């Protein structure tokens, strides 16, 4: 049994699970049905029953899941729930009911149980053979298993194969079995019961049969007449075109006309240079429609060369873009100067408007840190500091003075505390002079003022002081301190404004070049984008015109890939196959009642001028075809697919072909030894051809060749 580890089939419905798929294939020339375990569907069923709690049930609707992703969860479930011995973990169990029968009868029973849904009706096809499970919506503890196999597998000749396997599989999974019978099955059972003699009731109820030989009689020879089965052949074909085929299975063939059709030929091309590839592609486009598929690599490696070779290079448009670039570059110098001048004037005006608040003693002492004046100054300082062309040309004192209001804001309470401490120990004149000197040093030096209260004990006192009922702000911000700070603040304001002017002067000379470089870079990027857009549009127009330039013309599909300078192409060309004859093969299948039904295997298109000499059936759905033409004799093996394609018609595929230079008049085929015998009239050549080798002898007469185990010519 195979195991399907991935999700490669569409879900039937949310509550319908495909546990086992039955895939037809040929083994040893016999068509068999191969069971394939749908492991991911089993995981989905376990998840729906709440067995895999860590798995999201909606994830199974995706097409990229693999069953190995849930190995850990499934192993844990098996270990604890299935193989565990703890009686506390035992669940109430799940009831399983199995349905067995033909598809129509199973469908009726599922509808009666309320398990059939529109999704199942839409997605479950006749050919989707397998074992399915449905979890009832009304009661999740009830699972309905059913086999879904085609009615052809219930014929007498095939009843012991797939149908018996499905029945045994369902019996192993569930003790409750429901046999879904059709009306024809019920009639057969009624006739069988009626025909039984009352003396044979015990035998009817028994599961085995016992017998013994009482006497032996000599049976006299006799001639029995039997009614042969008949089959209606197609009425639209003349008897001359019909031919019964011998071989591994019975079949008949019909020769019918085949119109001219398009076919595809595949080849590979190699070009040493991109120029050589462009020249070949241009010449090819003059005769045929071209579809160029560049794939994930894109056409960048040959797009420009191809446009130049075909004369589709957008020269005028690209020249206009370059002219616009030159004009923009010439104007960017003056434009950047004007923008810098405007920027500096706006910045100066903004800072001047906030100067009064930046050096207001009350705001410095009690103002919020989110004050707009300080926020604006901080942004301005960060911009100047981040610009190396400005910051590198400023001396240290100017760099420190630029953010003086911000430092005063952080140190004002410390300055007031120092003033209060010194006022009690020295005259007011000395204290004021000391404060002025400290402010001058603080303006040009990035130092942090400290007082005696900045130690561990001082910080503890500040914390306790915050809990005291009186406010120390009024004590620190005294009239004496206000009077002493007037002069130092005016001097600090003047120094700060001078540092701002110095920084703006440096910016006025440094920013135009930077802004011009940025503007030039932006303009060049914009022009490059315009050039790329023009080239891309021209290339797309070229490709589109190649596809439709020849109405009703043949198409050539080119898939190029470039390695270094060499271009490799996969070329797919459409060609017209002329009108000819085709051979339609129909397989004969005997039914249980002795009648025959036909299964259309497909068609095989003959070469122009070829005449069918003989056709033989081999394996399960293959054909050995011998045709003659002026060029000689052709022996082909044609394989037809087991399943019909969705568009309705199957075309045979030639898996073996051998050409003989002479035309033969007779042939025969040994289906067991796979040997073809060919006889040429008028020359006396007798040839044996097999799929592997050929032997030839000279015959003395023209057509008197007798085929035996060893060839003899009489």
C-alpha positions, -999 to 999 in steps of 0.1 A, spaced: 0 0 0 12 35 -8 10 64 16 2 98 4 21 123 27 9 155 11 -23 173 3 -26 170 -35 -63 166 -38 -91 190 -32 -112 185 -1 -146 169 -6 -162 188 22 -154 199 58 -170 167 73 -161 142 45 -127 125 47 -109 105 20 -92 77 40 -81 55 11 -77 63 -26 -80 35 -52 -57 45 -82 -59 24 -114 -26 13 -129 -11 -15 -151 10 -42 -135 23 -71 -156 0 -62 -184 -30 -63 -161 -50 -34 -149 -52 -33 -111 -64 -8 -85 -37 4 -61 -47 15 -26 -31 47 -15 -35 58 22 -44 95 25 -24 102 57 -33 139 58 -70 132 56 -66 108 85 -50 136 105 -78 159 95 -104 133 108 -85 130 141 -85 168 144 -122 170 138 -128 145 166 -108 167 190 -78 143 191 -52 168 180 -60 199 200 -29 218 189 -37 217 152 -60 243 137 -87 225 116 -88 254 91 -51 248 82 -62 217 63 -79 239 37 -45 250 24 -27 231 -3 8 232 11 4 211 43 22 178 48 13 151 72 48 150 87 41 183 103 17 166 127 38 136 136 45 148 171 8 155 179 -3 122 164 24 102 183 12 119 215 -24 111 208 -15 74 200 6 71 232 -19 86 256 -53 78 240 -48 46 220 -20 27 238 -24 43 272 -37 21 301 -51 48 323 -88 41 327 -95 78 335 -84 88 301 -107 63 283 -133 80 261 -168 70 255 -159 57 220 -171 64 185 -198 44 167 -188 34 132 -213 24 105 -201 11 71 -220 13 38 -212 -10 9 -227 -11 -26 -228 6 -59 -224 44 -60 -261 52 -67 -273 30 -39 -247 44 -15 -257 79 -24 -294 72 -17 -285 57 17 -263 87 26 -292 111 17 -316 91 39 -291 94 68 -287 131 62 -250 128 55 -251 138 18 -244 175 12 -241 199 -17 -203 200 -13 -201 162 -16 -225 163 -46 -203 189 -63 -168 176 -54 -172 138 -53 -169 125 -88 -176 90 -102 -140 83 -109 -128 94 -73 -127 58 -61 -118 51 -25 -129 46 11 -145 77 26 -157 87 61 -184 112 71 -188 127 106 -225 133 112 -232 169 121 -260 160 145 -238 135 165 -201 138 162 -197 104 179 -211 86 148 -189 80 118 -203 67 85 -178 48 63 -186 40 27 -169 25 -3 -170 46 -35 -162 23 -65 -175 23 -100 -203 -1 -110 -180 -19 -135 -161 -34 -105 -192 -53 -94 -193 -75 -126 -189 -112 -120 -155 -113 -136 -142 -86 -113 -163 -90 -82 -135 -109 -63 -110 -81 -68 -115 -45 -58 -151 -49 -45 -141 -78 -22 -111 -58 -10 -133 -28 -1 -158 -51 17 -130 -67 38 -116 -33 46 -150 -19 58 -157 -51 78 -124 -47 97 -133 -11 106 -169 -16 116 -191 -45 130 -222 -27 116 -224 -32 79 -252 -19 56 -254 -34 21 -269 -8 -2 -288 -26 -30 -301 -13 -62 -335 -23 -77 -317 -48 -100 -299 -63 -70 -332 -68 -52 -348 -85 -82 -318 -109 -85 -321 -118 -48 -359 -124 -51 -354 -147 -80 -326 -166 -61 -347 -170 -30 -377 -181 -50 -357 -207 -70 -344 -223 -38 -361 -255 -28 -373 -258 7 -350 -289 11 -321 -267 5 -328 -241 33 -299 -254 54 -276 -250 25 -289 -215 19 -281 -205 54 -247 -221 54 -215 -203 47 -198 -234 31 -208 -262 7 -200 -299 13 -202 -325 -15 -191 -361 -24 -190 -382 -56 -217 -409 -57 -211 -423 -92 -191 -416 -124 -207 -417 -159 -191 -416 -193 -203 -385 -211 -210 -391 -248 -197 -367 -274 -222 -342 -286 -225 -309 -305 -238 -280 -286 -252 -249 -302 -247 -216 -285 -260 -181 -293 -231 -158 -301 -230 -124 -287 -236 -96 -311 -224 -60 -311 -237 -30 -331 -210 -13 -349 -210 25 -356 -234 34 -384 -215 64 -396 -185 43 -408 -184 21 -439 -176 -16 -436 -143 -10 -454 -131 13 -426 -140 -12 -398 -116 -39 -387 -116 -63 -358 -83 -65 -340 -67 -95 -325 -42 -97 -297 -43 -94 -259 -78 -80 -258 -107 -78 -283 -111 -45 -300 -121 -29 -333 -108 1 -352 -124 27 -374 -105 48 -400 -119 83 -402 -106 115 -417 -87 139 -395 -86 175 -404 -54 196 -405 -43 206 -371 -16 224 -352 11 205 -334 41 216 -313 78 207 -318 104 213 -292 141 221 -297 170 238 -281 191 267 -294 224 280 -283 239 315 -292 274 326 -283 264 363 -279 233 383 -271 236 400 -305 235 367 -323 203 358 -303 187 391 -311 194 387 -348 179 352 -349 148 363 -330 143 392 -353 145 371 -384 122 345 -368 96 372 -361 94 381 -398 78 347 -406 60 337 -374 44 351 -343 67 351 -313 60 346 -276 90 355 -255 88 341 -219 117 354 -199 109 337 -166 122 348 -132 155 361 -146 138 388 -167 148 403 -200 175 427 -186 204 408 -201 192 412 -237 164 438 -237 186 467 -249 203 447 -276 170 433 -288 155 468 -291 185 481 -310 186 452 -334 149 456 -342 151 494 -345 127 499 -316 152 517 -294 134 549 -280 162 573 -289 141 605 -291 123 599 -258 156 591 -240 172 622 -255 143 643 -241 149 628 -207 186 636 -208 179 672 -218 155 675 -189 182 661 -166 207 687 -177 182 716 -173 173 703 -138 210 700 -128 218 736 -139 188 749 -120 195 729 -89 224 751 -78 204 783 -76 174 764 -63 194 748 -35 208 782 -25 173 798 -23 160 769 -3 189 771 22 184 808 26 147 804 32 154 776 57 179 797 76 156 827 78 127 806 90 149 790 116 162 823 128 127 837 131 115 807 150 143 808 175 140 846 180 103 841 187 111 817 215 141 836 230 121 854 257 107 821 270 140 803 268 156 828 292 126 834 314 136 826 350 102 813 361 100 790 330 136 778 335 128 771 372 92 757 371 84 752 334 75 718 319 101 698 299 76 696 271 75 733 266 73 741 229 102 766 231 125 740 245 112 713 222 119 735 192 154 743 204 162 707 210 151 697 175 172 725 160 202 715 181 199 678 170 197 689 133 229 710 136 247 683 156 238 656 130 251 677 101 289 671 101 295 699 76 282 724 102 291 708 135 327 701 125 333 738 117 321 751 151 345 756 180 338 738 214 325 769 232 300 776 204 288 739 204 283 741 242 265 775 240 240 763 214 220 743 239 225 767 269 188 772 276 184 734 279 213 731 303 200 760 323 166 743 325 182 712 340 206 731 364 185 761 375 174 746 409 210 737 416 221 773 408 194 786 432 204 762 459 241 773 456 230 810 458 209 803 489 238 784 507 263 812 499 240 840 509 241 831 546 279 830 547 290 860 526 280 895 517 255 900 489 280 917 466 304 888 468 276 863 462 263 882 432 298 884 417 303 847 423 270 839 406 280 860 375 313 842 372 297 808 376 272 817 349 299 828 325 318 795 330 286 775 327 278 792 294 309 781 276 317 749 295 296 717 295 299 712 333 273 700 358 270 721 389 269 702 422 259 712 457 262 696 490 228 681 486 238 660 456 253 632 477 235 602 490 223 620 521 212 650 500 192 629 476 175 612 506 167 647 521 152 657 487 130 627 487 118 634 522 115 671 514 90 662 486 68 648 513 69 679 535 39 702 537 58 734 527 71 743 493 108 750 488 103 768 455 94 801 470 124 799 493 148 792 464 132 816 439 136 846 463 136 883 453 173 884 461 180 855 437 158 871 410 177 904 412 211 886 411 201 866 380 191 895 358 225 904 346 238 868 341 207 859 321 210 889 298 247 880 292 238 843 287 211 853 262 235 875 242 261 847 241 235 821 231 222 843 202 258 849 190 264 811 189 231 807 169 243 833 144 276 816 141 260 782 134 236 798 109 265 815 91 283 782 88 251 765 76 246 792 50 279 782 34 278 744 40 242 735 33 239 747 -4 264 721 -15 248 693 4 213 702 -6 225 705 -42 241 670 -40 209 656 -26 188 673 -52 210 661 -80 209 626 -67 171 627 -66 169 642 -101 192 615 -115 172 587 -98 140 602 -112 155 603 -147 168 568 -144 134 556 -135 119 575 -165 145 559 -188 138 524 -174 101 530 -179 106 541 -215 128 511 -223 104 487 -206 74 501 -224 92 499 -257 102 463 -250 66 454 -239 52 470 -271 77 450 -292 68 417 -275 31 424 -278 34 433 -315 53 400 -321 25 380 -307 -2 393 -331 17 406 -362 7 375 -383 -30 369 -382 -38 332 -379 0 325 -381 20 299 -363 34 307 -329 70 302 -318 75 303 -280 111 311 -269 123 307 -233 158 322 -231 183 321 -202 217 338 -201 248 323 -186 277 348 -188 276 358 -225 259 326 -239 222 325 -245 204 291 -242 168 289 -255 141 263 -253 121 267 -285 85 255 -290 72 258 -325 37 253 -338 35 234 -371 6 225 -393 -1 188 -397 -18 182 -430 -52 165 -433 -49 128 -431 -66 97 -416 -68 87 -380 -74 54 -363 -100 52 -336 -97 22 -313 -126 8 -292 -121 -19 -267 -147 -47 -263 -156 -57 -227 -179 -86 -220 -206 -80 -194 -220 -105 -169 -250 -113 -191 -228 -122 -221 -233 -90 -240 -204 -67 -250 -199 -31 -243 -174 -7 -258 -148 15 -242 -132 41 -265 -94 40 -259 -86 70 -281 -73 79 -316 -40 78 -334 -32 101 -362 -15 85 -393 13 100 -413 2 116 -445 -1 90 -473 2 60 -449 -20 30 -453 -29 6 -425 -16 -29 -431 -25 -44 -398 -31 -35 -361 -28 -58 -331 -37 -52 -294 -12 -58 -266 -10 -54 -229 -41 -37 -215 -46 -6 -236 -18 -6 -262 -16 -12 -299 9 -24 -324 3 -7 -357 19 -16 -391 15 10 -419 30 13 -453 38 44 -474 60 52 -504 89 57 -479 86 21 -466 70 3 -437 65 17 -402 59 -4 -371 47 16 -340 36 8 -305 8 32 -294 -1 36 -257 -35 49 -248 -41 63 -213 -62 43 -188 -84 72 -178 -102 95 -202 -92 131 -202 -116 158 -190 -121 173 -225 -134 139 -237 -109 126 -262 -76 107 -257 -47 107 -281 -24 77 -282 13 82 -275 39 65 -297 64 48 -273 83 27 -299 87 32 -337 108 14 -363 111 23 -399 118 -3 -427 130 10 -461 108 -14 -481 70 -16 -483 56 -50 -472 23 -66 -482 17 -91 -454 24 -91 -417 15 -110 -386 21 -106 -349 28 -131 -320 14 -114 -290 32 -137 -265 67 -133 -280 62 -98 -292 74 -106 -327 62 -91 -359 66 -110 -392 67 -89 -424 66 -102 -460 74 -82 -491 56 -92 -523 76 -97 -555 111 -97 -539 109 -126 -515 122 -110 -484 108 -123 -451 116 -102 -420 110 -108 -383 110 -76 -362 107 -74 -324 109 -44 -301 146 -51 -296 161 -68 -327 153 -79 -362 164 -110 -383 160 -114 -421 162 -145 -444 160 -149 -481 130 -170 -493 129 -190 -525 92 -182 -533 75 -149 -532 48 -154 -506 50 -190 -494 64 -183 -459 52 -204 -431 56 -191 -395 66 -216 -369 87 -216 -337 117 -214 -361 113 -198 -395 114 -220 -426 110 -209 -463 94 -235 -486 
